[in-house]
Amino acid sequence: MSVISPIRGALSLLSVVAALAAVLAPAATAAPTADPTTDLTISVYGRLTPVVREFRLTCDPDGGTHPQPKAACEAIRKSPGTIKPPPPTANCYDRVFGPEHAKVSGRLFGVEVAAEFNRRNSCEEDRWQAWLPVWG
């Protein structure tokens, strides 16, 4: 048996795995792209209440109906990956930090997004704090 044969098999397997990873990877990420459009609708809720605050936020230029668009856009620019929920394998400790929750939808750096934020555990609280200015 030739040494080349197992190497070819391994390379073929690697190419199949790479092709599957490319297909199964999320189509939309929140990383900045060539389209810098950020136009979000933000809804913030209290404990079992209807919307407490709702506004539109645009970035580049910073504006919309948000009370502090510059601070909100800066928080988003610093940590755009916050739009993604923590992975299921994340090591989060159970502690409720507050009853507030929020929904964000629209375009983030040119990518359609829809996300929910809450304060139900340490990982979600980290997300909440990273975008604290966004909540108005």
C-alpha positions as CSV (number, residue, x, y, z in Angstrom):
1,M,0.0,0.0,0.0
2,S,1.3,3.4,-1.0
3,V,1.8,6.2,1.6
4,I,0.2,8.6,-0.9
5,S,-3.2,6.7,-0.8
6,P,-4.1,7.5,2.8
7,I,-3.0,11.1,2.4
8,R,-5.2,11.5,-0.7
9,G,-8.1,10.1,1.3
10,A,-7.5,12.5,4.2
11,L,-7.3,15.4,1.8
12,S,-10.5,14.4,0.1
13,L,-12.2,14.1,3.5
14,L,-10.9,17.5,4.5
15,S,-12.2,19.1,1.3
16,V,-15.7,17.6,2.0
17,V,-15.7,18.8,5.5
18,A,-14.6,22.3,4.4
19,A,-17.3,22.4,1.7
20,L,-20.0,21.3,4.3
21,A,-18.7,24.0,6.8
22,A,-19.1,26.6,4.1
23,V,-22.7,25.5,3.3
24,L,-23.7,25.1,7.0
25,A,-22.1,28.3,8.2
26,P,-24.5,31.2,9.0
27,A,-25.3,33.1,5.9
28,A,-25.5,36.4,7.8
29,T,-23.1,37.6,10.4
30,A,-23.1,41.0,12.2
31,A,-19.5,41.8,11.1
32,P,-19.1,45.0,9.1
33,T,-19.4,44.5,5.4
34,A,-19.1,46.7,2.3
35,D,-22.6,47.9,3.0
36,P,-22.4,50.0,6.2
37,T,-26.1,50.4,6.5
38,T,-27.4,50.2,10.1
39,D,-31.1,50.9,10.5
40,L,-32.6,49.2,13.6
41,T,-35.9,49.1,15.4
42,I,-35.3,48.7,19.1
43,S,-38.1,47.7,21.5
44,V,-37.4,47.6,25.2
45,Y,-39.8,45.9,27.6
46,G,-40.1,45.9,31.4
47,R,-41.6,43.2,33.6
48,L,-44.6,41.7,31.8
49,T,-45.4,45.1,30.3
50,P,-46.0,46.3,26.8
51,V,-43.2,48.2,25.2
52,V,-41.6,50.7,27.6
53,R,-39.5,52.3,24.9
54,E,-39.3,51.9,21.2
55,F,-37.2,53.8,18.7
56,R,-35.3,53.7,15.5
57,L,-31.5,53.9,15.3
58,T,-29.4,54.6,12.3
59,C,-25.6,54.6,12.2
60,D,-23.3,56.3,9.7
61,P,-24.8,58.9,10.0
62,D,-25.9,58.4,13.6
63,G,-29.5,59.3,14.1
64,G,-33.1,58.2,14.1
65,T,-35.5,58.6,17.1
66,H,-33.0,57.2,19.6
67,P,-32.3,59.7,22.4
68,Q,-28.5,59.2,22.2
69,P,-27.7,57.8,18.8
70,K,-24.0,58.5,18.9
71,A,-23.5,56.5,22.1
72,A,-25.7,53.7,20.9
73,C,-23.9,53.4,17.6
74,E,-20.5,53.5,19.3
75,A,-21.5,50.6,21.5
76,I,-22.6,48.6,18.4
77,R,-19.4,49.4,16.6
78,K,-17.3,48.2,19.6
79,S,-19.1,44.9,19.8
80,P,-21.2,44.0,16.7
81,G,-21.1,40.3,17.6
82,T,-23.3,41.0,20.6
83,I,-26.3,40.6,18.3
84,K,-25.6,36.9,18.4
85,P,-26.9,34.9,21.4
86,P,-24.4,33.0,23.5
87,P,-23.7,29.5,22.2
88,P,-25.5,26.6,23.9
89,T,-22.2,25.4,25.3
90,A,-21.5,28.8,27.0
91,N,-20.7,28.5,30.7
92,C,-23.3,30.9,32.2
93,Y,-24.3,31.1,35.7
94,D,-28.0,31.3,36.7
95,R,-28.8,34.7,38.2
96,V,-31.5,37.0,37.0
97,F,-30.2,40.5,36.7
98,G,-33.4,42.2,35.9
99,P,-36.8,41.8,34.2
100,E,-36.0,43.9,31.2
101,H,-35.8,42.4,27.8
102,A,-35.5,43.9,24.3
103,K,-35.9,43.1,20.6
104,V,-33.7,44.4,17.9
105,S,-34.6,44.0,14.2
106,G,-33.5,45.6,10.9
107,R,-30.2,46.0,9.2
108,L,-26.9,45.8,11.0
109,F,-23.9,46.7,8.8
110,G,-26.0,45.7,5.8
111,V,-27.1,42.4,7.2
112,E,-30.7,41.6,8.1
113,V,-30.9,40.8,11.8
114,A,-33.6,39.9,14.4
115,A,-32.4,39.3,18.0
116,E,-33.8,39.2,21.5
117,F,-31.9,40.3,24.6
118,N,-32.7,39.6,28.2
119,R,-31.0,39.6,31.6
120,R,-31.8,36.0,32.7
121,N,-28.2,34.7,33.2
122,S,-24.6,35.9,33.2
123,C,-24.0,35.5,29.5
124,E,-27.2,37.4,28.6
125,E,-26.3,40.1,31.1
126,D,-22.9,40.5,29.4
127,R,-24.7,41.1,26.1
128,W,-27.1,43.5,27.7
129,Q,-24.3,45.5,29.3
130,A,-22.2,45.6,26.1
131,W,-25.1,47.4,24.3
132,L,-26.4,49.3,27.4
133,P,-26.5,52.7,25.5
134,V,-28.7,51.0,22.8
135,W,-31.5,50.5,25.3
136,G,-31.9,54.2,25.7
